[in-house]
């Protein structure tokens, strides 16, 4: 056989050997067997290392089995995507980016008389040494690789990553490490490693941490800004002041209470934020949101203070605001967790219709919105209007149709006010008396010159300055305070009226009021009505107390009734006469006994069988309850008038 044939046979044999060692196509589709457990792959090995001649002993190095992820669902950070075989072959080095670098200090095994030295740990702080393979690896490139492939490299077959390096059997250690350290891929991985360490340490140099810090700082600034706005809104809401202004433009001198408070008390940062185009949160919509948020929080605090039983009563009334809109005020009365009786307002609701059906529907709606079980309502309190108290189709009847145990109670304080107003308005003498009090208030308090003169008269006598009160029909407490202040400054009022009757632009009016109050009849009436209204005022204040209960209210009214009945006695009236006499003598007013004996009025006996409606003479007589025939006293007698008011 020639030489050429021998060469062909040799190549053929070589190709056959390579073909036998190579994998077939079908082998790629066969199911791969699960790798053997770690304890079978790595066993405790004992290395016997020969020391130099000055060491006559051997050292045994035991390699501990590292802890791997045993759960198949364990995943790594998506920032790092390592090859699948990254941890299958290297078990004595770091397994994750959170592990410390494995840099053992030992007498490393020798290869051809050369070995790795631990001095490289200080120069190249990124390397770690595998004792089982006697190779070095790159920590950042293994854990922060993220599929960065340098030109000419193949994924899954990278030095220092997928397999270690012996630096050409430890002949060129420094050269190999320097080449890898200058590699662009390594530089990127090291930068990622440093960023990760800075994020872990919350260091400000980290880009990711800087972005996060900026975001956190923006959140803090936004919260501080909103906190300041909420404080301003809470202040205005608590004081009942308006938020908006008529002109809120930049050129306006008064932008409204809300914006003016922000401009007055804001610091430089908040002022800069308010001048920005966006993000100032001061528009009318945001102001309404602030009010709604404050109201919601306040309402939730009130509801959370109720005891675990959750029973309550409702109190509803209607009134018009300044914009002439009908508002329904809604209050609940309950016992809190400390067993204290509380009355709290839930809110005011605009009512387009004020009929019984609309009011009842709105009450049920408010209870539902505030998550109050309507079956826990045990009482309802309204005024005496027919739309509220009607027994057939009123609000109270509509509520009782759903909640039969919700007892209706007419407000006791309101009933007392109705009784007082109706009693006093039906007695002509008392109507004239209160008209005089009201005219006196208008004359002295509405004129600036007269008001200053009244104040100066009190200061000259070194007594506390008191301002007169006007009479309000729906505020019966003002009636008592008005009479009380007139009696306290009666002398000063007479002095001012005497001066104004001779000088000023309304001398005739001053003379008329002076003549009305400078008589013993006015003095007696004012003292008697002050004591009567004082007794009723005390009962009215107690009835408006939130902690009062029904039994206490009943006892209070009974005691008030007894105290009023005690005033219907000669002893009480003598006391009034004595106090009126002292005031009259102090102010040089002629005191006349208005209870002098008069000739009794006698009817003609011939007319006893007839009913007389009127007489022809100048005098008139009406046989009604306002005149006491038995006592032979006329209608103008103050004592009878006072007794009439008490009896009613």
C-alpha positions as CSV (number, residue, x, y, z in Angstrom):
1,X,0.0,0.0,0.0
2,X,1.3,3.3,-1.0
3,X,1.9,6.3,1.2
4,X,-1.2,8.2,-0.1
5,X,-3.4,5.2,0.7
6,X,-2.0,5.0,4.2
7,X,-2.8,8.6,4.8
8,X,-6.4,8.2,3.6
9,X,-6.9,5.2,5.9
10,X,-5.5,7.1,8.9
11,X,-7.8,10.1,8.2
12,X,-10.8,7.7,7.8
13,X,-10.0,6.0,11.1
14,X,-9.7,9.4,12.8
15,X,-13.0,10.6,11.5
16,X,-14.7,7.4,12.7
17,X,-13.3,8.0,16.2
18,X,-14.5,11.6,16.2
19,X,-18.0,10.5,15.0
20,X,-18.3,7.9,17.8
21,X,-17.4,10.5,20.4
22,X,-19.8,13.2,18.9
23,X,-23.5,13.4,19.8
24,X,-26.2,12.5,17.4
25,X,-29.2,14.8,16.6
26,X,-31.6,12.6,18.5
27,X,-29.6,13.0,21.7
28,X,-30.6,16.7,21.8
29,X,-34.3,15.7,22.1
30,X,-33.8,13.0,24.8
31,X,-34.9,13.8,28.3
32,X,-32.0,14.8,30.4
33,X,-31.5,13.2,33.8
34,X,-31.7,15.3,36.9
35,X,-28.3,16.1,38.2
36,X,-27.2,14.2,41.2
37,X,-27.6,15.7,44.7
38,X,-25.0,18.0,46.0
39,X,-23.9,15.7,48.8
40,X,-22.9,13.1,46.2
41,X,-21.0,15.5,43.9
42,X,-19.0,17.1,46.7
43,X,-17.8,15.1,49.6
44,X,-15.5,16.1,52.4
45,X,-12.0,15.9,50.9
46,X,-8.8,15.9,52.8
47,X,-5.9,17.6,51.1
48,X,-2.4,16.7,52.2
49,X,-0.1,19.6,51.6
50,X,3.7,19.3,51.8
51,X,5.3,22.1,53.7
52,X,8.9,23.3,53.2
53,X,11.7,21.6,55.0
54,X,11.2,23.8,58.1
55,X,7.7,22.3,58.6
56,X,7.5,18.6,59.4
57,X,3.8,18.3,59.4
58,X,0.8,18.2,57.1
59,X,-2.4,20.3,57.3
60,X,-5.8,18.9,56.5
61,X,-8.4,21.3,55.0
62,X,-12.0,20.4,55.3
63,X,-14.4,22.0,52.8
64,X,-17.8,22.7,54.2
65,X,-20.8,22.0,51.9
66,X,-22.5,25.4,51.1
67,X,-26.2,26.0,51.4
68,X,-28.0,26.1,48.0
69,X,-31.5,27.0,47.0
70,X,-33.5,23.8,47.4
71,X,-36.8,25.3,46.3
72,X,-37.4,25.3,42.6
73,X,-39.5,28.5,42.8
74,X,-36.5,30.5,44.2
75,X,-35.6,33.2,41.7
76,X,-32.8,35.7,41.4
77,X,-32.9,39.4,40.9
78,X,-33.9,40.1,37.3
79,X,-31.0,42.5,37.1
80,X,-28.5,39.6,37.0
81,X,-29.0,36.7,34.6
82,X,-26.4,34.1,35.1
83,X,-25.8,31.1,32.9
84,X,-27.7,27.9,34.0
85,X,-24.5,26.1,34.9
86,X,-23.0,29.0,36.9
87,X,-23.6,27.3,40.3
88,X,-23.6,23.7,39.3
89,X,-19.8,23.3,39.2
90,X,-18.5,25.8,41.7
91,X,-19.8,25.1,45.2
92,X,-17.0,26.4,47.4
93,X,-17.3,30.1,46.2
94,X,-20.1,32.7,46.5
95,X,-23.5,31.6,45.4
96,X,-25.3,34.9,45.2
97,X,-24.5,38.6,45.1
98,X,-25.4,38.9,48.8
99,X,-22.6,36.5,49.8
100,X,-19.2,37.6,50.8
101,X,-16.2,37.0,48.6
102,X,-14.5,33.6,49.3
103,X,-10.8,34.5,49.8
104,X,-9.3,31.8,52.0
105,X,-5.9,32.3,53.6
106,X,-4.0,29.1,53.3
107,X,-1.0,27.3,51.8
108,X,-2.3,26.9,48.2
109,X,-1.6,23.7,46.3
110,X,1.4,23.9,43.9
111,X,1.3,23.1,40.2
112,X,4.7,22.6,38.6
113,X,6.2,24.2,41.6
114,X,4.0,27.3,41.3
115,X,0.9,28.3,43.3
116,X,-1.6,31.1,43.9
117,X,-0.7,33.7,46.4
118,X,-3.1,35.5,48.7
119,X,-1.3,38.9,48.1
120,X,-3.6,39.3,45.1
121,X,-6.6,39.8,47.4
122,X,-5.5,43.3,48.3
123,X,-4.6,44.3,44.7
124,X,-7.6,42.6,43.0
125,X,-10.4,42.8,45.5
126,X,-12.9,41.2,43.1
127,X,-11.3,37.8,42.9
128,X,-12.3,34.7,44.9
129,X,-10.5,31.4,45.1
130,X,-12.0,27.9,44.6
131,X,-10.1,25.4,46.7
132,X,-11.7,22.4,45.0
133,X,-10.6,23.5,41.6
134,X,-7.5,25.4,42.5
135,X,-8.8,28.3,40.3
136,X,-9.8,31.9,40.7
137,X,-13.1,33.5,39.7
138,X,-14.4,37.1,39.3
139,X,-17.1,38.0,41.8
140,X,-18.7,40.9,39.9
141,X,-18.6,39.2,36.5
142,X,-20.3,36.1,37.9
143,X,-23.2,37.9,39.7
144,X,-23.6,41.2,37.7
145,X,-22.9,39.8,34.2
146,X,-26.4,40.5,32.8
147,X,-25.6,38.8,29.4
148,X,-22.9,41.3,28.4
149,X,-20.9,39.4,25.8
150,X,-17.6,40.9,24.6
151,X,-16.7,40.5,20.9
152,X,-15.1,37.2,20.2
153,X,-16.5,35.6,23.4
154,X,-19.2,32.9,23.6
155,X,-21.9,32.8,26.2
156,X,-21.6,30.0,28.7
157,X,-17.8,29.7,28.1
158,X,-16.3,32.7,29.7
159,X,-13.2,32.7,31.8
160,X,-13.5,33.9,35.4
161,X,-17.3,33.3,35.1
162,X,-18.2,29.8,33.8
163,X,-14.8,28.4,34.6
164,X,-11.9,29.5,36.7
165,X,-8.4,30.6,35.6
166,X,-5.1,29.2,36.7
167,X,-3.3,32.0,34.9
168,X,-1.3,29.5,32.7
169,X,-0.4,27.3,35.6
170,X,0.3,30.4,37.8
171,X,3.1,31.6,35.6
172,X,1.5,34.9,34.5
173,X,-0.9,35.7,37.4
174,X,-0.5,39.5,37.3
175,X,-0.7,39.7,33.5
176,X,-3.9,37.7,33.3
177,X,-5.6,39.6,36.2
178,X,-4.6,42.9,34.7
179,X,-6.0,42.0,31.3
180,X,-9.3,40.9,32.9
181,X,-9.5,44.0,35.0
182,X,-9.1,46.3,31.9
183,X,-11.8,44.4,30.1
184,X,-14.9,46.6,29.3
185,X,-17.3,43.9,30.5
186,X,-15.5,43.6,33.8
187,X,-15.5,47.4,34.3
188,X,-19.3,47.5,33.7
189,X,-19.9,44.6,36.1
190,X,-17.7,46.3,38.8
191,X,-19.7,49.5,38.4
192,X,-22.9,47.6,38.9
193,X,-21.4,45.8,41.9
194,X,-20.5,49.2,43.5
195,X,-23.9,50.6,42.7
196,X,-25.5,47.6,44.4
197,X,-23.3,48.0,47.5
198,X,-24.2,51.7,47.7
199,X,-27.9,50.9,47.4
200,X,-27.5,48.3,50.2
201,X,-25.8,50.9,52.4
202,X,-28.2,53.6,51.4
203,X,-25.4,55.7,50.2
204,X,-26.1,59.0,48.4
205,X,-23.7,58.2,45.6
206,X,-25.8,55.5,44.2
207,X,-27.7,56.5,41.0
208,X,-30.6,54.3,41.9
209,X,-30.6,55.6,45.5
210,X,-30.3,59.2,44.2
211,X,-33.4,58.7,42.1
212,X,-35.2,57.1,45.1
213,X,-34.0,59.9,47.4
214,X,-35.3,62.6,45.0
215,X,-38.7,60.9,44.9
216,X,-38.8,60.6,48.6
217,X,-37.9,64.2,49.0
218,X,-40.6,65.2,46.6
219,X,-43.1,63.2,48.6
220,X,-42.0,64.9,51.9
221,X,-42.2,68.3,50.3
222,X,-45.7,67.6,48.9
223,X,-46.9,66.4,52.3
224,X,-45.5,69.4,54.1
225,X,-47.1,71.7,51.6
226,X,-50.5,70.0,51.9
227,X,-50.1,69.9,55.7
228,X,-49.8,73.7,55.7
229,X,-52.8,74.1,53.4
230,X,-54.8,71.8,55.6
231,X,-53.9,73.8,58.7
232,X,-55.1,77.0,57.0
233,X,-58.3,75.3,56.0
234,X,-58.8,73.9,59.4
235,X,-58.4,77.3,61.0
236,X,-60.9,79.0,58.8
237,X,-63.4,76.1,59.2
238,X,-63.1,76.1,63.0
239,X,-63.6,79.9,63.1
240,X,-66.5,79.8,60.6
241,X,-64.8,82.2,58.2
242,X,-65.2,82.4,54.5
243,X,-62.5,81.0,52.2
244,X,-63.0,82.8,48.9
245,X,-62.5,86.4,48.0
246,X,-64.3,88.5,45.4
247,X,-61.1,88.9,43.4
248,X,-58.3,86.3,43.7
249,X,-56.1,87.5,40.9
250,X,-52.5,88.4,41.3
251,X,-53.2,92.1,41.2
252,X,-55.9,91.9,43.9
253,X,-55.2,93.5,47.3
254,X,-57.5,91.1,49.1
255,X,-57.5,87.6,47.6
256,X,-59.7,86.1,50.3
257,X,-59.0,84.6,53.7
258,X,-57.5,81.4,52.5
259,X,-54.9,82.9,50.1
260,X,-54.1,85.7,52.4
261,X,-53.3,83.3,55.3
262,X,-51.0,81.4,53.0
263,X,-49.3,84.5,51.9
264,X,-48.9,85.8,55.4
265,X,-47.6,82.7,57.2
266,X,-45.9,80.7,54.5
267,X,-42.1,80.3,54.5
268,X,-39.9,80.8,51.5
269,X,-40.3,77.2,50.2
270,X,-44.0,77.3,50.3
271,X,-44.2,80.8,48.8
272,X,-42.0,79.5,45.9
273,X,-44.3,76.6,45.5
274,X,-47.4,78.9,45.5
275,X,-45.8,81.0,42.7
276,X,-45.4,77.9,40.5
277,X,-47.7,77.3,37.6
278,X,-48.6,73.8,38.8
279,X,-48.7,72.0,42.2
280,X,-49.8,74.8,44.4
281,X,-53.3,73.2,45.2
282,X,-55.1,76.5,46.0
283,X,-57.8,76.5,43.4
284,X,-61.5,76.6,44.6
285,X,-61.8,72.9,43.8
286,X,-59.0,72.0,46.1
287,X,-60.4,74.3,48.8
288,X,-63.6,72.4,48.7
289,X,-61.7,69.1,48.8
290,X,-59.9,70.3,51.9
291,X,-63.2,71.2,53.6
292,X,-64.7,67.9,52.6
293,X,-61.7,66.0,53.9
294,X,-61.8,67.8,57.2
295,X,-65.5,67.2,57.6
296,X,-65.2,63.5,56.7
297,X,-62.4,63.1,59.3
298,X,-64.4,65.0,62.0
299,X,-67.5,63.0,61.2
300,X,-65.6,59.7,61.4
301,X,-64.1,60.6,64.8
302,X,-67.6,61.4,66.1
303,X,-69.0,58.1,64.9
304,X,-66.1,56.1,66.2
305,X,-66.7,57.6,69.7
306,X,-70.1,55.8,70.0
307,X,-70.3,52.9,72.3
308,X,-70.6,49.3,71.1
309,X,-74.4,49.3,71.4
310,X,-74.7,52.0,68.7
311,X,-78.1,53.4,69.8
312,X,-78.8,57.0,69.1
313,X,-81.4,59.7,68.7
314,X,-81.6,62.2,65.9
315,X,-82.3,66.0,66.1
316,X,-83.2,67.8,62.9
317,X,-84.0,71.5,62.2
318,X,-84.2,73.8,59.2
319,X,-82.9,77.3,58.6
320,X,-81.9,79.5,55.7
321,X,-78.3,80.6,55.2
322,X,-77.1,83.9,53.9
323,X,-77.6,82.8,50.3
324,X,-81.3,82.1,51.1
325,X,-80.8,78.4,50.7
326,X,-82.8,76.1,53.0
327,X,-80.3,74.0,55.1
328,X,-81.2,71.0,57.2
329,X,-79.0,70.7,60.2
330,X,-78.5,67.1,61.4
331,X,-77.4,66.1,64.9
332,X,-77.2,62.9,66.7
333,X,-77.4,62.3,70.5
334,X,-75.6,59.2,71.8
335,X,-73.6,57.7,74.7
336,X,-69.9,57.5,74.1
337,X,-67.5,54.7,75.2
338,X,-67.0,56.5,78.5
339,X,-70.7,56.6,79.1
340,X,-71.0,60.3,78.6
341,X,-74.0,61.8,76.8
342,X,-72.9,63.6,73.7
343,X,-74.7,65.7,71.1
344,X,-72.7,66.1,67.9
345,X,-73.5,67.7,64.5
346,X,-73.1,65.5,61.5
347,X,-73.5,68.2,58.9
348,X,-75.8,70.6,57.1
349,X,-77.6,69.5,53.9
350,X,-79.2,71.7,51.2
351,X,-82.9,71.0,50.8
352,X,-84.5,71.9,47.5
353,X,-87.9,70.8,48.8
354,X,-89.0,71.2,52.4
355,X,-92.0,68.8,52.4
356,X,-92.3,65.9,54.7
357,X,-91.4,63.3,52.1
358,X,-88.2,65.0,51.0
359,X,-87.1,65.6,54.6
360,X,-87.7,62.0,55.7
361,X,-85.9,60.7,52.6
362,X,-82.9,62.9,53.3
363,X,-82.8,61.8,56.9
364,X,-82.7,58.2,55.9
365,X,-80.1,58.9,53.3
366,X,-77.8,60.7,55.8
367,X,-78.0,57.8,58.2
368,X,-77.2,55.3,55.4
369,X,-74.2,57.4,54.2
370,X,-72.7,57.5,57.7
371,X,-73.3,53.8,58.1
372,X,-75.8,54.3,61.0
373,X,-78.3,51.5,61.3
374,X,-81.7,53.1,61.3
375,X,-83.0,50.3,63.5
376,X,-80.7,51.6,66.3
377,X,-82.6,55.0,66.3
378,X,-84.6,55.1,69.5
379,X,-85.8,58.8,69.3
380,X,-86.4,61.8,67.1
381,X,-86.6,65.4,68.1
382,X,-87.9,68.2,66.0
383,X,-89.8,71.5,66.4
384,X,-93.6,71.8,66.4
385,X,-94.1,72.6,62.8
386,X,-96.8,70.4,61.1
387,X,-94.4,69.2,58.4
388,X,-92.2,67.7,61.1
389,X,-94.6,66.7,63.9
390,X,-97.6,65.8,61.8
391,X,-99.2,62.6,63.2
392,X,-100.5,61.4,59.8
393,X,-98.0,62.4,57.2
394,X,-95.3,64.3,59.0
395,X,-91.6,63.5,59.2
396,X,-91.9,61.8,62.6
397,X,-94.7,59.5,61.4
398,X,-92.8,58.5,58.2
399,X,-89.7,57.6,60.3
400,X,-91.9,55.7,62.8
401,X,-93.4,53.7,59.9
402,X,-89.9,52.3,59.4
403,X,-88.7,52.3,63.0
404,X,-91.7,52.0,65.3
405,X,-89.6,52.4,68.5
406,X,-88.3,55.8,67.4
407,X,-90.2,58.0,69.8
408,X,-91.0,61.6,68.7
409,X,-90.2,64.4,71.3
410,X,-91.1,68.0,70.7
411,X,-88.0,70.0,71.8
412,X,-88.6,71.2,75.3
413,X,-86.5,74.4,74.9
414,X,-88.5,75.3,71.8
415,X,-91.8,74.7,73.6
416,X,-90.7,76.9,76.4
417,X,-89.8,79.7,73.9
418,X,-93.2,79.4,72.2
419,X,-95.0,79.6,75.6
420,X,-93.0,82.6,76.6
421,X,-93.4,84.5,73.3
422,X,-97.2,83.8,73.1
423,X,-97.7,84.8,76.7
424,X,-96.0,88.1,76.5
425,X,-97.3,89.1,73.0
426,X,-100.9,88.8,74.1
427,X,-100.6,91.3,77.0
428,X,-100.7,94.9,75.6
429,X,-98.9,96.5,78.5
430,X,-96.0,94.1,78.2
431,X,-95.9,94.5,74.4
432,X,-95.5,98.3,75.0
433,X,-92.9,97.7,77.6
434,X,-90.7,95.5,75.3
435,X,-91.2,98.0,72.4
436,X,-89.8,100.7,74.6
437,X,-86.8,98.5,75.4
438,X,-86.2,97.9,71.7
439,X,-86.6,101.6,70.9
440,X,-84.1,102.4,73.6
441,X,-81.6,100.0,72.1
442,X,-82.0,101.4,68.6
443,X,-81.7,105.0,69.8
444,X,-78.5,104.6,71.9
445,X,-76.7,101.8,70.1
446,X,-77.3,102.6,66.4
447,X,-76.1,106.2,66.6
448,X,-72.3,106.7,66.8
449,X,-72.5,110.0,68.7
450,X,-75.1,108.7,71.2
451,X,-73.2,105.4,71.6
452,X,-70.0,107.2,72.4
453,X,-71.8,109.5,74.9
454,X,-73.3,106.4,76.7
455,X,-69.8,104.8,76.9
456,X,-68.2,108.0,78.2
457,X,-70.8,108.3,80.9
458,X,-69.9,104.8,82.2
459,X,-66.2,105.5,82.0
460,X,-66.5,108.7,83.9
461,X,-68.1,106.8,86.8
462,X,-65.4,104.2,86.6
463,X,-67.8,101.3,86.1
464,X,-67.6,98.5,83.5
465,X,-68.8,99.5,80.1
466,X,-72.0,97.6,79.2
467,X,-73.6,97.5,75.8
468,X,-77.4,97.1,75.5
469,X,-78.8,94.0,73.9
470,X,-81.5,94.0,71.2
471,X,-84.6,91.8,71.4
472,X,-84.8,88.8,69.1
473,X,-88.0,86.8,68.9
474,X,-86.3,83.5,68.3
475,X,-83.6,84.1,70.9
476,X,-85.5,84.4,74.2
477,X,-82.2,84.6,76.2
478,X,-81.7,88.1,74.7
479,X,-84.9,89.3,76.4
480,X,-83.6,88.6,79.8
481,X,-80.1,90.1,79.1
482,X,-81.6,93.2,77.6
483,X,-83.8,94.0,80.6
484,X,-81.0,93.1,83.0
485,X,-78.6,95.6,81.3
486,X,-81.2,98.3,81.3
487,X,-81.7,97.9,85.0
488,X,-78.0,97.9,85.7
489,X,-77.4,101.2,83.8
490,X,-80.8,102.8,84.4
491,X,-79.3,106.0,86.0
492,X,-76.8,106.5,83.2
493,X,-79.5,106.0,80.6
494,X,-81.6,108.7,82.2
495,X,-78.7,111.1,82.2
496,X,-77.9,110.5,78.5
497,X,-81.5,110.9,77.5
498,X,-81.8,114.1,79.5
499,X,-78.7,115.5,77.7
500,X,-80.0,114.4,74.2
501,X,-83.4,115.9,74.9
502,X,-81.8,119.4,74.8
503,X,-79.2,118.9,72.2
504,X,-78.7,116.7,69.2
505,X,-80.6,115.9,66.0
506,X,-83.3,113.8,67.6
507,X,-84.4,115.6,70.7
508,X,-88.1,114.8,70.2
509,X,-87.4,111.1,70.1
510,X,-85.2,111.4,73.2
511,X,-87.9,113.2,75.1
512,X,-90.4,110.5,74.1
513,X,-88.3,107.6,75.3
514,X,-87.3,109.6,78.5
515,X,-91.0,110.1,79.4
516,X,-91.7,106.4,78.8
517,X,-89.0,105.1,81.1
518,X,-89.0,107.8,83.8
519,X,-92.1,106.6,85.6
520,X,-92.7,104.1,88.4
521,X,-94.8,101.8,86.1
522,X,-91.8,101.1,83.8
523,X,-89.5,100.6,86.8
524,X,-91.8,98.1,88.4
525,X,-92.4,96.2,85.2
526,X,-88.7,96.0,84.4
527,X,-87.8,94.6,87.8
528,X,-90.7,92.1,87.8
529,X,-90.0,90.9,84.3
530,X,-86.2,90.6,85.0
531,X,-86.9,88.1,87.9
532,X,-89.5,86.2,85.8
533,X,-87.3,85.9,82.8
534,X,-84.3,85.0,84.9
535,X,-86.2,82.0,86.2
536,X,-87.2,81.0,82.7
537,X,-83.7,81.7,81.4
538,X,-82.1,79.3,83.8
539,X,-84.5,76.5,82.7
540,X,-83.9,77.3,79.1
541,X,-80.1,77.1,79.5
542,X,-80.4,73.8,81.3
543,X,-82.7,72.3,78.7
544,X,-80.1,73.1,76.0
545,X,-77.4,71.2,77.9
546,X,-76.3,68.1,75.9
547,X,-76.0,65.9,79.0
548,X,-79.6,66.4,80.3
549,X,-81.9,63.5,80.3
550,X,-85.7,63.4,80.1
551,X,-86.3,62.8,83.8
552,X,-84.1,65.7,84.7
553,X,-85.9,67.9,82.1
554,X,-89.3,67.0,83.6
555,X,-88.0,67.8,87.2
556,X,-86.5,71.1,85.9
557,X,-89.8,72.2,84.4
558,X,-91.7,71.3,87.5
559,X,-89.3,73.3,89.7
560,X,-89.5,76.2,87.4
561,X,-93.2,76.1,87.5
562,X,-93.2,76.1,91.3
563,X,-90.8,79.0,91.4
564,X,-93.0,81.0,89.1
565,X,-96.1,80.2,91.2
566,X,-94.3,81.5,94.3
567,X,-94.1,84.9,92.5
568,X,-97.9,85.2,92.7
569,X,-97.9,86.4,96.2
570,X,-98.0,89.7,98.1
571,X,-94.6,89.1,99.6
572,X,-93.0,89.0,96.1
573,X,-94.9,92.0,95.0
574,X,-93.9,94.0,98.1
575,X,-90.3,93.2,97.3
576,X,-90.8,94.5,93.8
577,X,-92.4,97.7,95.1
578,X,-89.5,98.3,97.6
579,X,-86.8,97.8,94.9
580,X,-88.7,100.1,92.5
581,X,-89.1,102.7,95.2
582,X,-85.3,102.8,95.8
583,X,-84.6,103.3,92.1
584,X,-87.2,106.0,91.9
585,X,-85.8,107.9,94.9
586,X,-82.2,107.5,93.5
587,X,-83.2,109.1,90.2
588,X,-85.7,111.6,91.6
589,X,-88.8,110.0,90.1
590,X,-92.1,110.7,91.8
591,X,-93.3,107.5,93.4
592,X,-97.1,107.1,93.3
593,X,-98.9,104.1,94.8
594,X,-100.7,102.6,91.8
595,X,-102.6,100.3,94.1
596,X,-104.7,103.0,95.8
597,X,-108.3,102.2,96.5
598,X,-110.8,102.9,93.7
599,X,-114.5,102.9,93.7
600,X,-115.6,99.4,92.7
601,X,-117.3,99.0,89.4
602,X,-120.9,98.0,89.8
603,X,-123.3,96.9,87.1
604,X,-126.8,98.1,87.0
605,X,-129.1,95.5,88.6
606,X,-131.7,96.1,85.9
607,X,-129.2,94.8,83.3
608,X,-128.4,91.5,85.0
609,X,-130.8,89.6,82.8
610,X,-129.2,91.1,79.6
611,X,-125.9,90.6,77.8
612,X,-124.3,93.9,77.3
613,X,-121.7,94.2,74.5
614,X,-121.0,98.0,74.8
615,X,-122.1,101.1,76.6
616,X,-122.8,104.6,75.4
617,X,-120.6,106.4,77.9
618,X,-116.9,107.1,77.7
619,X,-115.8,104.2,79.9
620,X,-115.8,100.7,78.5
621,X,-115.9,97.4,80.3
622,X,-115.4,93.9,79.0
623,X,-116.2,91.0,81.3
624,X,-113.3,88.7,80.5
625,X,-110.5,87.0,82.4
626,X,-108.2,90.0,82.2
627,X,-110.1,91.9,84.9
628,X,-110.6,90.8,88.4
629,X,-114.0,91.8,89.7
630,X,-113.5,90.3,93.1
631,X,-110.4,92.3,93.8
632,X,-112.0,95.5,92.3
633,X,-108.8,96.2,90.4
634,X,-108.6,97.7,86.9
635,X,-106.8,96.2,84.0
636,X,-104.0,98.7,84.2
637,X,-102.9,97.6,87.6
638,X,-99.3,96.2,87.2
639,X,-99.9,93.6,89.8
640,X,-102.8,92.1,87.9
641,X,-100.9,92.3,84.7
642,X,-98.0,90.4,86.2
643,X,-100.3,87.8,87.7
644,X,-101.9,87.4,84.3
645,X,-98.5,86.7,82.7
646,X,-97.7,84.1,85.5
647,X,-101.1,82.4,85.1
648,X,-100.6,81.9,81.4
